Amino acid sequence: MSAESVDFTAGPLDRDATFYVAGHRGLVGSAIWRHLESLGFTGLVGRTSAELDLKDRAAVAAFLAETKPRYVVLAAAKVGGILANDTYPVDFLTDNLQIQVNVMDAAVDAGVERLMFLGSSCIYPKFAEQPIREDSLLTGHLEPTNDAYAIAKIAGIMHVQSVRRQYGLPWISAMPTNLYGPGDNFSPKGSHVLPALIRRYDEAVQNGASTVENWGTGAPRREFLHVDDLAAAVLHLMEHHDGPAQVNVGTGTDVTIKEIAETIASVVGFEGETKWDSSKPDGTPQKLLDVTKLADAGWTSQIGLEDGLRSTIEWYRENSAHLRE
């Protein structure tokens, strides 16, 4: 590997530099792409999974050697909800490890100056003290339904820290809370809780159903961040933050799953009964991030939950005919 140490100086990134967004068609990557484009970044580079399989080590190395980006956001990942994570743990572990290792090793070889690795709040112990601080990492047992995915993301954090130690590159990591927004996965078998609820209640309205049944008790508390807020936070951190520890990205507030279900039902116009199947797993009882470090870096979320939900539901209804199953 041929990386050279780079001193980080806070300030605007070069708007004309080559900037690779890995996973630019996904929920997170597409939001980051839109945000960067809106701010005048002219050197954005992206490849679909059909054009570049990030699990193909040789292909990734060749791509980064050719494009030589100055900046990289690693937003590509295999993601899913409780059912998908619990059913296919091998896929979530191996796919994500391969993607991360391939992109970061190739980025070192290509001399990428600034890389942002994006993980997930599921990296923290299931019973971590709330709100969860960054130093809670590796202090307890993970939630078993998504431990394989979490381990892969923890490995990504360690990879970034290792690159900093061995090569002196000012790479950083950010761990978003639960995300939602345009471009989300609304598949019944692959989606996270919020898009799954949006689809379930909207279909109930379209079909004239009188009841909707949700998994669990509705008691767990979750924090939700609009993906456009995350995109703004990513650029802010790349321009203003440097340090080896991951940075939590969230709103600093949470709601129960029951409350979010009620809000979605109201927004889509569902007036029937909601039932809860308590035989199904709830997952982690609470996942609220401590966002003190993010606030100290000068950034706070701007999009309120109800406003974000309304725009997301509008996007879903406009695009539901073309979404993956």
C-alpha positions as CSV (number, residue, x, y, z in Angstrom):
1,M,0.0,0.0,0.0
2,S,1.2,3.4,-0.9
3,A,-0.7,6.0,1.1
4,E,1.0,9.0,2.5
5,S,0.1,10.9,5.6
6,V,-2.3,13.8,5.1
7,D,-2.8,16.6,7.6
8,F,-6.5,17.5,8.0
9,T,-7.4,21.1,7.9
10,A,-11.1,22.0,8.7
11,G,-12.9,23.8,6.0
12,P,-14.8,23.4,2.7
13,L,-14.0,20.4,0.6
14,D,-12.8,21.1,-3.0
15,R,-16.1,21.3,-5.0
16,D,-14.2,20.3,-8.2
17,A,-12.3,17.3,-6.8
18,T,-13.3,13.7,-7.8
19,F,-15.7,12.5,-5.1
20,Y,-16.8,8.8,-5.1
21,V,-20.1,8.0,-3.4
22,A,-20.1,4.2,-2.9
23,G,-23.8,3.1,-2.9
24,H,-25.0,6.2,-4.7
25,R,-28.3,4.6,-5.7
26,G,-29.3,3.5,-2.2
27,L,-31.3,5.4,0.5
28,V,-28.2,7.0,2.1
29,G,-26.0,7.3,-1.0
30,S,-28.6,8.9,-3.2
31,A,-29.4,11.5,-0.5
32,I,-25.6,12.3,-0.1
33,W,-25.4,12.6,-3.9
34,R,-28.3,15.0,-4.1
35,H,-26.9,17.1,-1.3
36,L,-23.4,17.3,-2.8
37,E,-24.8,18.1,-6.2
38,S,-27.0,20.9,-4.8
39,L,-23.9,22.5,-3.3
40,G,-22.0,22.5,-6.6
41,F,-19.8,19.4,-6.4
42,T,-18.8,18.8,-10.0
43,G,-16.7,15.7,-9.7
44,L,-19.2,13.2,-8.3
45,V,-18.5,9.6,-9.3
46,G,-20.9,6.6,-8.8
47,R,-21.3,3.1,-10.1
48,T,-24.4,0.8,-9.8
49,S,-23.9,-2.7,-8.5
50,A,-24.4,-3.9,-12.0
51,E,-21.5,-1.7,-13.2
52,L,-19.2,-2.5,-10.2
53,D,-19.6,-5.3,-7.8
54,L,-18.0,-4.0,-4.6
55,K,-17.6,-7.6,-3.4
56,D,-15.2,-8.1,-6.4
57,R,-11.8,-7.1,-4.9
58,A,-9.9,-6.8,-8.2
59,A,-12.7,-4.8,-9.9
60,V,-12.8,-2.4,-6.9
61,A,-9.1,-1.9,-6.9
62,A,-9.0,-1.3,-10.6
63,F,-11.9,1.2,-10.4
64,L,-10.3,3.3,-7.7
65,A,-6.9,3.2,-9.2
66,E,-8.4,4.6,-12.4
67,T,-10.6,7.3,-10.9
68,K,-8.3,8.3,-8.1
69,P,-10.9,10.1,-6.0
70,R,-9.8,12.7,-3.5
71,Y,-12.9,12.0,-1.3
72,V,-15.0,8.9,-0.7
73,V,-18.2,8.2,1.2
74,L,-18.7,4.5,1.9
75,A,-22.5,4.3,2.0
76,A,-22.7,1.0,0.2
77,A,-24.0,-1.9,2.4
78,K,-26.3,-4.8,2.5
79,V,-29.1,-3.7,4.9
80,G,-32.4,-4.9,6.1
81,G,-34.8,-5.1,9.0
82,I,-35.1,-7.6,11.9
83,L,-36.6,-10.4,9.8
84,A,-33.9,-10.1,7.1
85,N,-31.0,-9.8,9.5
86,D,-32.2,-12.7,11.6
87,T,-32.8,-15.0,8.6
88,Y,-29.7,-14.3,6.6
89,P,-26.9,-13.5,9.1
90,V,-24.1,-15.0,6.9
91,D,-25.1,-12.7,4.0
92,F,-25.1,-9.6,6.2
93,L,-21.8,-10.5,7.7
94,T,-19.8,-11.6,4.6
95,D,-21.3,-9.1,2.1
96,N,-20.6,-6.1,4.3
97,L,-17.1,-7.2,5.3
98,Q,-16.2,-7.8,1.7
99,I,-17.5,-4.4,0.6
100,Q,-15.8,-2.5,3.4
101,V,-12.4,-4.2,3.1
102,N,-12.3,-4.0,-0.7
103,V,-13.2,-0.3,-0.8
104,M,-11.0,0.8,2.0
105,D,-8.0,-1.2,0.9
106,A,-8.3,0.1,-2.6
107,A,-8.8,3.7,-1.2
108,V,-5.6,3.4,0.7
109,D,-3.8,2.3,-2.5
110,A,-5.3,5.1,-4.5
111,G,-4.3,7.7,-1.9
112,V,-7.8,8.8,-1.0
113,E,-7.4,11.8,1.3
114,R,-10.7,11.8,3.1
115,L,-13.0,8.8,3.6
116,M,-16.2,8.7,5.5
117,F,-17.4,5.3,6.6
118,L,-21.1,5.0,7.5
119,G,-22.3,2.3,9.9
120,S,-25.4,2.0,12.1
121,S,-26.5,2.5,15.7
122,C,-26.9,-1.3,16.0
123,I,-23.2,-1.5,16.7
124,Y,-23.9,-0.7,20.3
125,P,-24.7,-3.2,23.1
126,K,-28.4,-4.1,23.4
127,F,-28.6,-2.8,26.9
128,A,-26.3,0.2,26.6
129,E,-27.0,3.1,28.9
130,Q,-29.4,5.6,27.2
131,P,-28.7,7.9,25.4
132,I,-25.9,5.8,23.9
133,R,-22.5,7.5,23.9
134,E,-19.8,6.7,21.4
135,D,-17.6,5.1,24.2
136,S,-20.3,2.4,24.8
137,L,-18.9,0.5,21.8
138,L,-17.8,-3.0,22.8
139,T,-19.0,-2.8,26.4
140,G,-21.7,-5.4,26.2
141,H,-23.6,-8.0,24.2
142,L,-25.2,-7.1,20.9
143,E,-28.9,-7.5,19.9
144,P,-28.9,-11.1,18.7
145,T,-31.3,-10.5,15.7
146,N,-28.7,-8.3,13.9
147,D,-25.4,-9.1,15.6
148,A,-23.8,-10.3,12.3
149,Y,-24.5,-7.0,10.6
150,A,-23.3,-5.1,13.7
151,I,-20.0,-7.0,13.8
152,A,-19.4,-6.1,10.2
153,K,-19.9,-2.4,10.9
154,I,-17.8,-2.6,14.0
155,A,-15.0,-4.0,11.8
156,G,-15.5,-1.1,9.5
157,I,-14.9,1.4,12.4
158,M,-11.7,-0.6,13.3
159,H,-10.6,-0.5,9.7
160,V,-10.8,3.3,9.7
161,Q,-9.0,3.6,13.0
162,S,-6.3,1.2,11.7
163,V,-5.8,3.3,8.5
164,R,-5.4,6.4,10.7
165,R,-2.8,4.7,12.9
166,Q,-0.8,3.0,10.1
167,Y,-1.0,5.5,7.3
168,G,-1.9,8.8,8.9
169,L,-4.9,9.4,6.7
170,P,-7.7,11.5,8.3
171,W,-10.5,9.1,7.7
172,I,-13.6,9.2,9.9
173,S,-16.7,7.1,10.8
174,A,-20.3,8.1,11.5
175,M,-23.0,6.0,13.0
176,P,-26.5,7.1,12.0
177,T,-29.6,6.3,13.9
178,N,-32.7,4.8,12.2
179,L,-33.0,6.5,8.8
180,Y,-36.0,7.1,6.5
181,G,-36.9,9.1,3.5
182,P,-37.2,9.0,-0.3
183,G,-35.5,6.0,-1.9
184,D,-36.1,3.7,1.2
185,N,-36.7,0.0,0.9
186,F,-40.4,-0.7,1.3
187,S,-40.2,-4.4,0.7
188,P,-42.3,-6.4,3.2
189,K,-39.4,-8.9,3.8
190,G,-36.4,-6.5,3.6
191,S,-37.5,-3.2,5.0
192,H,-36.8,-1.5,8.3
193,V,-39.6,-0.7,10.7
194,L,-40.7,2.8,9.5
195,P,-41.0,2.0,5.7
196,A,-42.6,-1.3,6.6
197,L,-45.2,0.6,8.6
198,I,-45.8,3.1,5.9
199,R,-46.4,0.4,3.3
200,R,-48.6,-1.6,5.7
201,Y,-50.9,1.3,6.6
202,D,-51.1,2.7,3.1
203,E,-52.0,-0.7,1.7
204,A,-54.7,-1.0,4.4
205,V,-56.2,2.3,3.2
206,Q,-56.0,1.3,-0.5
207,N,-57.6,-2.1,0.3
208,G,-60.2,-0.9,2.7
209,A,-58.9,-3.0,5.5
210,S,-60.3,-2.5,9.0
211,T,-57.2,-3.8,10.9
212,V,-53.5,-3.6,10.7
213,E,-51.2,-6.1,12.6
214,N,-47.7,-5.1,13.6
215,W,-44.8,-7.1,15.1
216,G,-44.0,-6.9,18.8
217,T,-45.6,-4.9,21.5
218,G,-45.1,-1.4,20.2
219,A,-43.2,-0.5,23.4
220,P,-39.6,-0.2,22.1
221,R,-38.4,3.4,21.6
222,R,-36.7,4.4,18.4
223,E,-35.0,7.6,17.1
224,F,-35.6,8.5,13.4
225,L,-33.5,10.7,11.2
226,H,-34.5,11.9,7.8
227,V,-31.9,10.8,5.3
228,D,-31.5,14.4,3.9
229,D,-30.5,15.4,7.4
230,L,-27.9,12.7,7.4
231,A,-26.5,13.8,4.1
232,A,-26.0,17.3,5.5
233,A,-24.3,15.9,8.6
234,V,-22.0,13.8,6.5
235,L,-20.6,16.7,4.6
236,H,-20.4,18.8,7.8
237,L,-18.3,16.2,9.5
238,M,-16.1,15.7,6.5
239,E,-15.4,19.5,6.5
240,H,-15.2,20.1,10.3
241,H,-14.4,17.0,12.2
242,D,-11.3,14.8,12.7
243,G,-10.8,11.9,15.1
244,P,-10.6,8.1,15.4
245,A,-13.8,7.5,17.3
246,Q,-17.1,7.1,15.4
247,V,-19.6,10.0,15.7
248,N,-23.2,9.4,16.4
249,V,-25.6,11.1,14.0
250,G,-29.2,11.5,15.1
251,T,-31.8,13.9,16.5
252,G,-31.3,13.2,20.2
253,T,-35.0,12.4,20.7
254,D,-37.0,9.2,20.3
255,V,-40.6,7.9,20.2
256,T,-42.2,4.5,20.8
257,I,-43.0,2.2,17.8
258,K,-46.6,2.5,18.8
259,E,-46.4,6.3,18.6
260,I,-44.8,6.2,15.2
261,A,-47.4,3.7,13.9
262,E,-50.2,6.0,15.1
263,T,-48.6,9.0,13.4
264,I,-48.2,7.1,10.1
265,A,-51.8,5.8,10.4
266,S,-53.0,9.4,10.8
267,V,-50.9,10.8,7.9
268,V,-52.1,8.1,5.4
269,G,-55.7,8.3,6.6
270,F,-56.1,4.9,8.2
271,E,-59.0,4.9,10.6
272,G,-59.2,1.2,11.6
273,E,-57.7,-0.8,14.5
274,T,-54.0,-1.6,15.1
275,K,-53.2,-4.9,16.6
276,W,-49.8,-6.0,18.1
277,D,-48.5,-9.5,17.8
278,S,-46.5,-9.8,21.1
279,S,-45.2,-13.3,20.1
280,K,-42.9,-11.6,17.6
281,P,-39.6,-10.0,18.7
282,D,-39.4,-6.4,19.7
283,G,-35.6,-6.1,19.2
284,T,-33.6,-3.7,21.3
285,P,-35.9,-1.9,23.9
286,Q,-34.4,1.5,23.3
287,K,-31.9,3.0,20.9
288,L,-31.4,6.7,21.5
289,L,-28.0,8.2,20.5
290,D,-26.1,10.7,22.5
291,V,-25.4,13.4,19.9
292,T,-23.3,15.7,22.0
293,K,-20.2,15.1,19.9
294,L,-22.1,16.0,16.8
295,A,-23.5,19.1,18.3
296,D,-20.1,20.1,19.5
297,A,-18.9,19.8,15.9
298,G,-21.6,22.4,15.0
299,W,-24.5,20.3,13.5
300,T,-28.0,19.5,14.6
301,S,-30.9,18.0,12.7
302,Q,-33.4,20.3,10.9
303,I,-36.2,18.0,9.6
304,G,-39.0,17.3,12.1
305,L,-40.5,13.8,12.2
306,E,-44.0,14.6,11.1
307,D,-42.8,16.8,8.2
308,G,-40.3,14.1,7.2
309,L,-43.0,11.4,7.3
310,R,-45.4,13.4,5.2
311,S,-42.8,14.0,2.5
312,T,-41.7,10.3,2.6
313,I,-45.3,9.0,2.4
314,E,-45.9,11.3,-0.6
315,W,-42.7,10.0,-2.3
316,Y,-43.8,6.4,-1.6
317,R,-47.3,6.9,-3.1
318,E,-45.8,8.5,-6.2
319,N,-43.3,5.7,-6.7
320,S,-45.0,2.6,-5.2
321,A,-45.7,1.0,-8.5
322,H,-42.0,0.8,-9.3
323,L,-40.6,-0.2,-5.9
324,R,-38.9,-3.5,-5.3
325,E,-40.8,-6.4,-3.7
